[in-house]
């Protein structure tokens, strides 16, 4: 065993573990026992101290609701700091977006942001699909004779539909591959510039199923109307240069164009609103100069003699003022 010095205490290293993955909320430099925590000044056996997080591993066959009901009243006869405090369970997978715990130790996200970005992605995909349908039907005149000749020689409607869906699917799959290559290339630079740790795991079955489902949906949305539109035109009309099927077809095109413009306008307005909100947050006066604040965690021994600690630091010429807080103001 190696020995290491933490502060003025000597500790024994009994094991080494890998660094936690970047998407884990369990961030640590080292792990110690509760006895060592008591030795360095933490009150670990005090019912009014609720700063610790407890993780339990349940058997797979356990009933979540029954166990939570049994443990919920453990604190009823304990002198807790919060009146009426209850214990409750929360799945580890729900912490990031559904924590609901005050002073959460993890870097949690916000479900609303997920819904906003998902809505924006759906709108953009819808615009792309509608635009593809409009362009395909607009180019259909050039392929009218080809389709007419295929019908004359015996091609059925289902063959024409299959041909258009296959062509659409091929283009979408190629676009998907190109987009994955672009994302894989720029993702490291994005993570470096934003401080994030996003990753694209193509070997994950959920990711693969998501890509497959998205591809199928996009193929159907983009290719369904052009395929049925072109396959329904009679050969005699095609030979005459008429690829329209009445006013219904023209009206549907107009509706799609209107939807495309409305969606684009909504996205532009939303983007402008988000830009103004971000700009407001960046320039808003928070009431303190956050650039010149240094945050230093202190242990229980210093906390007990904080006045002495404060007087010592106040004598330093580079320190304007100082105070103590239970948590960092920006958190």
DAQUILIN-V506244 format. One record per pair of residues at least 12 apart in sequence whose ideal C-beta (glycine too) atoms are under 10 Angstrom apart, sorted by sequence separation. I is the first residue (numbers start at 1). GAP is how many residues later the second one is. If there is no record, write none. Layout:
i,gap
I,GAP
I,GAP
This chain:
i,gap
1,12
2,12
74,12
75,12
88,12
95,12
96,12
97,12
187,12
233,12
310,12
1,13
17,13
73,13
74,13
88,13
95,13
96,13
97,13
98,13
147,13
150,13
187,13
230,13
232,13
296,13
309,13
310,13
1,14
2,14
16,14
17,14
72,14
73,14
92,14
95,14
96,14
97,14
146,14
229,14
310,14
37,15
56,15
71,15
72,15
96,15
97,15
183,15
184,15
229,15
230,15
309,15
15,16
71,16
72,16
97,16
147,16
184,16
229,16
233,16
13,17
14,17
70,17
71,17
72,17
97,17
146,17
147,17
183,17
228,17
232,17
296,17
306,17
34,18
68,18
71,18
184,18
306,18
11,19
14,19
68,19
69,19
68,20
69,20
82,20
180,20
229,20
11,21
68,21
143,21
303,21
11,22
67,22
68,22
180,22
302,22
9,23
229,23
6,24
12,24
65,24
140,24
225,24
229,24
11,25
50,25
64,25
294,25
4,26
6,26
64,26
296,26
298,26
9,27
26,27
62,27
64,27
225,27
11,28
25,28
47,28
136,28
225,28
292,28
294,28
11,29
26,29
293,29
6,30
9,30
48,30
50,30
295,30
9,31
47,31
48,31
49,31
50,31
58,31
136,31
180,31
225,31
289,31
297,31
8,32
47,32
48,32
49,32
50,32
136,32
295,32
7,33
46,33
47,33
48,33
54,33
56,33
58,33
295,33
6,34
7,34
47,34
48,34
295,34
46,35
50,35
54,35
57,35
133,35
136,35
176,35
293,35
295,35
132,36
293,36
295,36
55,37
293,37
47,38
173,38
176,38
129,39
132,39
176,39
290,39
132,40
175,40
290,40
288,41
53,42
172,42
173,42
176,42
287,42
288,42
129,43
172,43
175,43
286,43
128,44
172,44
286,44
173,45
169,46
172,46
173,46
128,47
169,47
172,47
53,48
171,48
169,49
170,49
172,49
168,50
169,50
172,50
53,51
168,51
169,51
171,51
172,51
50,52
51,52
53,52
168,52
171,52
50,53
52,53
53,53
166,53
168,53
169,53
51,54
165,54
168,54
169,54
165,55
168,55
167,56
168,56
165,57
166,57
164,58
165,58
168,58
164,59
165,59
167,59
168,59
164,60
167,60
164,61
165,61
166,61
161,62
164,62
165,62
161,63
164,63
165,63
163,64
164,64
161,65
162,65
164,65
26,66
161,66
164,66
25,67
160,67
161,67
163,67
164,67
24,68
160,68
163,68
26,69
158,69
161,69
162,69
25,70
157,70
160,70
161,70
25,71
157,71
160,71
161,71
24,72
159,72
160,72
23,73
157,73
158,73
160,73
25,74
157,74
156,75
157,75
155,76
27,78
25,79
26,79
27,79
25,80
26,80
27,80
151,80
155,80
25,81
150,81
24,82
25,82
151,82
24,83
25,83
147,83
151,83
152,83
23,84
146,84
147,84
151,84
152,84
148,85
150,85
151,85
132,86
136,86
140,86
144,86
147,86
148,86
149,86
152,86
135,87
136,87
139,87
143,87
148,87
151,87
152,87
129,88
133,88
137,88
138,88
147,88
148,88
150,88
125,89
129,89
132,89
133,89
136,89
137,89
140,89
144,89
148,89
149,89
128,90
129,90
132,90
133,90
136,90
140,90
145,90
148,90
149,90
129,91
130,91
131,91
132,91
133,91
134,91
135,91
136,91
144,91
147,91
148,91
125,92
129,92
130,92
133,92
134,92
137,92
146,92
148,92
121,93
125,93
128,93
129,93
132,93
133,93
136,93
137,93
140,93
144,93
145,93
128,94
129,94
132,94
136,94
144,94
145,94
126,95
129,95
130,95
143,95
144,95
148,95
125,96
129,96
133,96
144,96
145,96
147,96
125,97
141,97
144,97
140,98
144,98
144,99
141,100
143,100
141,101
142,101
141,102
140,103
141,103
140,104
137,106
137,107
137,112
137,115
138,115
137,116
133,119
134,119
137,119
133,120
134,122
130,123
133,123
134,123
130,125
131,125
130,126
131,126
134,126
129,127
130,127
133,127
130,128
130,129
131,129
130,130
129,131
130,131
127,132
128,132
126,133
127,133
130,133
131,133
126,134
127,134
130,134
127,135
127,136
126,137
127,137
123,139
124,139
123,140
124,140
127,140
122,141
123,141
123,143
124,143
123,144
120,146
119,147
120,147
123,147
119,148
120,150
119,151
120,151
116,154
120,154
116,158
22,169
23,173
24,173
22,174
23,174
22,175
23,175
21,176
22,176
23,176
22,177
21,178
103,223
103,224
102,225
104,227
103,228
41,257
42,257
43,257
41,258
42,258
40,259
41,259
40,260
41,260
40,261
41,261
38,262
41,262
37,263
41,263
51,275
7,292
8,293
7,294
